[in-house]
Amino acid sequence: MYCRYCGNEISEAATLCMSCGVPVGRGGNYCPICRAETAPAAVMCPSCGASLAETKPEDTVEYSEKSSLAAGLLGLFLGGLGVHNFYLKRTKRAVAQLCLFIAGILLYVGFFVLMIVGGNTLAWSQPGVADSGFVLIVLGFVSIFLGIACLVATSIWSFVEALLLLCGSTKTDGTGKVLRK
């Protein structure tokens, strides 16, 4: 069987053409039986005489104007900010990624602030003040650990999503429409 849109061979069980992403039976450029070129409005193949009527009910599939390739590349390069999920209209997931990224940056920067304040407190220590400087330094190390953990988590999360988009495992956008290749 051949794709009516691009003419490439497809399996009998397929619902989408793996080459162009169009549902089986959709299109009008080729005969699904003999692969001969046909006029888009033709009802019968001029070569083999096969009926060119739409063959599967998947014609009602709505296609997104979004591309899985574009979303995958956004996920690779700007994934920590959730840009690819904003692009695919997955707003809740995108906001979660963005918040995790911002929390990681704030905690990471907080480390340096706490180290400077804690170091100054220790340098100018008076009796009883040195303990608070030590506490600030410990909090600084906890802050950098949590910041790096947040940044690593959002990086892995977006990298996995980008790979799924680029490999074609993610087939729909946030509104349920099928993604273009």
Secondary structure, 3 states (H helix, E strand, C coil): CECCCCCCECCCCCCECCCCCCECCCCCCECCCCCCECCCCCCECCCCCCECCCCCHHHHCCEEEEEHHHHHHHHHHHHHHCHHHHHCCCHHHHHHHHHHHHHHHHHHHHHHHHHHHHHHHHHCCCCCCHHHHHHHHHHHHHHHHHHHHHHHHHHHHHHHHHHHHHHCCCCECCCCCEEEC
